[in-house]
C-alpha cells in the first residue's frame, strides 16, 4: 500500500488553515466549545478515552489507542567483495490497536495487537504483505500494590505480569511513537534480542526523583502471546534518576541464564549507562554499553560469535522551528572481541545478506560505525509527523568491510 503523497501536502495545509482560523476567532463561546477545532485535537486530546469514572468500584476507565507507521526508501552499498548493491522498499512498519482497562480500583489490563506483517523489504522468496492479526504486541496485567496497601519508604509500587516490552538502552526506553530517529541504532536493536516482547514479571518502584524496575523474563524466543518458562530466564534491572528538569540518567542491566538454543536474547549479560540533557532548543543523549555474548556452554556454539562487546551512542538534536522542525544526528560505535561478535540491524542492509549475488558475511562483524542525520516535521507534535533521514553503516566483517547508505522517509501517527 503506497502512502498518498497528496496527504503529505494537504494535511499540513489543513493544520495551518485551522490555526489561522483559530487566531481570527475572538468569540469566547466558540473558543471554549467542547468540540475539537481542528484534526490535530482529534488525535491528541485523549480521543481514545471511552469511559472514566473513579467512583465506579468495578471499572474505573476504558481507553483505546492505535498507531500507524509507514516508511519507504532505498539502500545502496558494497559487499565484502566490492560488488555494488541497491534495493528500493516500502514498509508498513507498525499498525497496532491498543486498549487499557482500569478495574477493581487496583488493577489494569493492557492489550496491544499487531495488525500487519510486511516483509517486502526483504530480498528473498518470503516477501509478503499481510493485513489482519499477526501477533500480540503486549498483554499485561498490573496491580497497584502501593495504592492497595499504602507506602511509606516508597512513593509507588506496581506489579506487572505478561507480554511486555524489554527495555534496555535509552533508545529502546523511548516509545517508537516518540523516538527521534526512524530506526534505532544497530547496537540498541541487537540488545533487544529476537523477541522484543517476552513474557515477564516485573516490579516498578518510585521514590521522589528515582524510578526503578526489577524483574525476570522468560527466555522463550518465539511466543505469539504469553510465553512458557521452559527455556531459561533473564534477570532484569533498571534505575533512573531525574537529577533536574534538564538531566536524566539511567542504568539498565540484564543477566541471561539460557537453556539450550531457544534464547530470545542471544547474549549472556549486558549493561547500559545513559544520560539525556535538554535545554531550550537543543538536547543530547549519550549511551555507553558493555556486554558478553557468552561461550559454547551457553548455547553459542560458534567461537567467532562469543566474547565481549561494547559501544557508545551519541545523539544530539536541535529545534530549527520550535515544536515544528527538528534536526537530529546520531553516531554509534560498536566493537566486539570476536570476528562475528556483532550483527547489523536486519533492516535494511541486513535484510540483503541472503541474496545469492551478495556476500555480506551474514551481516556479522567485529566493528561497526554508524552515522545518521535526519529532519522531523511535527505537524501535530509526535501524534502526526513526517520524518526523513539518511544513515551510513560500515561493518568490518570476517572477509573484509561492507558498507551501506540508507535513505528513509517515514510518516508516523498515533492516538
HELIX and SHEET records of a PDB file:
HELIX    1   1 UNK A    5  UNK A   24  1                                  20    
HELIX    2   2 UNK A   28  UNK A   31  1                                   4    
HELIX    3   3 UNK A   39  UNK A   44  1                                   6    
HELIX    4   4 UNK A  145  UNK A  149  1                                   5    
HELIX    5   5 UNK A  170  UNK A  173  1                                   4    
HELIX    6   6 UNK A  186  UNK A  191  1                                   6    
HELIX    7   7 UNK A  296  UNK A  298  5                                   3    
HELIX    8   8 UNK A  303  UNK A  305  5                                   3    
HELIX    9   9 UNK A  350  UNK A  352  5                                   3    
HELIX   10  10 UNK A  361  UNK A  363  5                                   3    
HELIX   11  11 UNK A  381  UNK A  383  5                                   3    
SHEET    1   A17 UNK A  49  UNK A  52  0                                        
SHEET    2   A17 UNK A  59  UNK A  78 -1                                        
SHEET    3   A17 UNK A  84  UNK A 103 -1                                        
SHEET    4   A17 UNK A 107  UNK A 118 -1                                        
SHEET    5   A17 UNK A 129  UNK A 143 -1                                        
SHEET    6   A17 UNK A 156  UNK A 163 -1                                        
SHEET    7   A17 UNK A 199  UNK A 207 -1                                        
SHEET    8   A17 UNK A 210  UNK A 218 -1                                        
SHEET    9   A17 UNK A 232  UNK A 242 -1                                        
SHEET   10   A17 UNK A 247  UNK A 258 -1                                        
SHEET   11   A17 UNK A 269  UNK A 279 -1                                        
SHEET   12   A17 UNK A 282  UNK A 292 -1                                        
SHEET   13   A17 UNK A 308  UNK A 321 -1                                        
SHEET   14   A17 UNK A 325  UNK A 336 -1                                        
SHEET   15   A17 UNK A 367  UNK A 378 -1                                        
SHEET   16   A17 UNK A 384  UNK A 396 -1                                        
SHEET   17   A17 UNK A 401  UNK A 414 -1                                        
SHEET    1   B 2 UNK A 342  UNK A 343  0                                        
SHEET    2   B 2 UNK A 364  UNK A 365 -1                                        
END                                                                             
